[in-house]
Amino acid sequence: MREKTIGGRKVFEGRLLKLEVLDVELENGVRTTREVVRHPGASAVLAQLPDGRFVLVRQFRKPVEMEMLEIVAGLPEKGESPEACARREVREETGHGITDIVRLGTVRPSVGYVDERIEIFYARLTSDRVAASLDHDEEVENVILTAAEINDLIRQGAIEDSKTLAAWLLYEKMILKS
């Protein structure tokens, strides 16, 4: 199945996102429109301390008007590789360095309307820590949890963030099972 783009227009362009309305033709000849949010992509990291606990971050997310518990994540700087972005974000948000990092996979959070692609990593952190260096418009609290605590929070529905849930599944399937 394919949809042929026959036209389109940019409706909005902000600091982070772009919104396009595309005119498309389906294989059966039907013409319709698609609204597409363009996103630059991100890197996200399930970060584990040497003692086996994990560092997640709690932050307020305006689109859902609530605090969310998430893995470390952020947007790449111009020309930055996904792994370099992951390493930088861990340092900025947790203050820890990384001793080992493994790419777990890619997730696309909501393919019906956004082209966002998140590269998911698992990282073992250093025990030494410096002060976090957050962006000027960022408030992040580190939350240290055991694997059992994370599983309990998932069962309770207290972790709703899709990249965090996907990262935990990938970690369990690829790191724990290896």
Secondary structure as UniProt FT lines:
FT   STRAND          3..13
FT   STRAND          18..26
FT   TURN            27..28
FT   STRAND          31..38
FT   STRAND          42..48
FT   TURN            50..51
FT   STRAND          54..61
FT   HELIX           62..64
FT   STRAND          66..70
FT   STRAND          72..74
FT   TURN            78..79
FT   HELIX           82..94
FT   STRAND          96..107
FT   TURN            109..113
FT   STRAND          118..129
FT   TURN            136..137
FT   STRAND          141..145
FT   HELIX           147..156
FT   HELIX           162..174
FT   TURN            175..177
//
